[in-house]
Amino acid sequence: MTRRVRLRDAALHAAPGDAPEGFRVRRLRPGPGLGAVRTGATLYEIPPGQAVCPYHYEYGEEEWALVLEGRPSVRTPEGIRELEPLDLVFFPPGPEGAHQVRNDGDQPARVLMWSEIVHPSATAYPDSGKVGVWTGDRAEDVMVRRRDAVEYYDGEV
């Protein structure tokens, strides 16, 4: 069986939920349909003025981005750089891998991003002071503000 998807012809859809202005992209996540378990890939179509997600870094995963069309920009700890088709960017785990892919141009951009799928894992959002914890069970996942941290024994009896 060939496990393949033709990205050129793929139907992209808005992400579930109501993303706020600035984060409205269309996407395709082909991995589950192809049987992928340990890696994930997402094809994003980024309209002008929109971003894939907030500026963040992963604690447990390496991530990659490959520009297919357009000229999106990538924000990293070194600043903001415009990318062009076939630019490949690697984001290591931890603060040095912080990134945001957005489209500040006037034409849509298409970017393929992929990573390992690691559970449990955590994602830090420096601009908003949040941390997300991803367990592999959506009912157990949590997004919290760092300022709301409590001591280890808080609430224990």
C-alpha positions in Angstrom: 0.0 0.0 0.0 1.4 3.4 -0.9 0.9 5.9 1.9 0.9 9.1 -0.1 -0.8 12.4 -0.3 -0.4 14.8 -3.2 0.1 18.2 -1.5 -0.4 20.1 -4.7 -4.1 18.9 -4.9 -4.8 18.6 -1.2 -7.9 20.2 0.2 -7.1 22.5 3.1 -9.5 23.4 5.8 -9.7 26.0 8.6 -8.4 24.8 11.9 -11.2 23.7 14.3 -12.4 26.3 16.7 -12.4 30.0 16.2 -8.9 31.3 15.8 -8.6 35.0 16.5 -7.6 37.5 13.8 -3.9 37.1 13.1 -4.0 33.3 13.3 -6.5 32.3 10.6 -4.9 29.8 8.4 -6.1 26.8 6.4 -4.3 23.4 6.9 -4.1 19.8 6.2 -2.7 17.2 8.7 -2.2 14.0 6.6 -0.4 11.9 9.1 -3.3 10.1 10.9 -4.9 9.2 7.5 -1.6 7.7 6.4 -1.0 5.8 9.6 1.7 8.0 11.1 2.1 7.7 14.8 5.5 9.1 15.8 5.8 12.1 13.5 3.4 14.7 12.3 3.2 17.1 9.4 0.9 20.0 8.6 0.6 21.9 5.3 -0.4 25.5 6.0 -1.8 28.1 3.7 -1.1 31.4 5.4 -3.1 34.4 4.1 -1.5 37.8 4.2 -1.4 39.2 7.8 -1.8 35.8 9.4 0.5 33.5 11.4 0.5 29.7 11.9 0.6 30.1 15.7 1.9 32.3 18.5 5.7 32.7 19.1 6.6 29.5 21.0 9.2 26.8 21.7 8.8 23.1 22.4 10.5 21.3 25.3 10.2 17.8 23.8 10.2 18.1 20.0 12.3 19.2 17.1 10.4 21.1 14.4 11.0 21.9 10.8 9.4 24.3 8.3 9.8 24.1 4.5 8.5 27.0 2.4 6.6 25.8 -0.7 5.1 29.0 -2.0 5.2 32.7 -1.2 7.5 34.6 1.1 6.5 34.1 4.7 8.7 35.4 7.6 10.0 33.5 10.5 10.6 35.1 13.9 13.3 33.4 16.0 15.4 34.7 19.0 17.8 36.2 16.3 15.0 38.4 14.9 12.6 38.2 11.9 13.8 37.0 8.5 11.9 36.7 5.2 11.9 33.3 3.7 11.4 32.2 0.1 10.4 29.0 -1.7 12.4 26.0 -0.8 13.9 27.6 2.3 14.2 25.0 5.1 14.3 26.0 8.7 15.0 23.9 11.8 13.8 24.7 15.3 15.6 22.7 18.1 13.9 22.1 21.4 14.1 24.8 24.1 14.3 28.6 24.0 16.9 28.6 21.2 14.3 27.0 19.0 11.6 29.6 19.6 9.7 30.5 16.4 6.7 31.9 14.7 5.9 31.6 11.0 3.7 34.4 9.6 2.9 36.0 6.3 3.6 39.7 6.2 3.5 39.7 2.3 0.6 40.5 0.0 0.2 36.9 -1.5 -0.8 33.7 0.3 2.1 31.5 1.4 2.3 27.7 1.8 4.5 26.1 4.4 5.0 22.5 5.3 5.9 22.0 9.0 6.7 18.7 10.7 8.0 17.3 13.9 8.2 14.4 16.3 5.1 13.6 18.3 6.2 13.4 21.9 3.9 12.9 25.0 4.2 14.2 27.5 5.6 17.5 26.3 5.4 21.1 27.1 5.3 24.3 25.0 6.3 27.7 26.2 4.8 31.0 24.8 7.2 33.8 25.8 5.1 36.7 24.6 2.1 35.8 26.7 3.8 34.0 29.6 1.9 30.7 29.1 3.0 27.1 29.2 1.0 24.3 27.6 1.3 20.7 28.8 0.4 18.0 26.3 -0.2 14.6 27.7 -1.6 12.7 24.8 -5.0 12.8 26.5 -6.9 16.0 25.6 -8.8 15.8 28.9 -5.5 16.0 30.8 -3.9 18.8 28.7 -3.6 22.2 30.3 -2.6 25.8 29.3 -1.5 27.9 32.2 0.1 31.3 32.8 3.5 31.0 34.5 2.5 33.7 37.0 -0.1 31.3 38.4 2.5 28.6 39.4 2.1 27.0 42.8 4.5 25.3 45.1 4.9 21.5 44.8 2.8 20.7 47.9 0.1 23.4 47.4 -3.3 21.9 48.1 -2.0 18.5 49.3 -3.3 17.1 52.6 
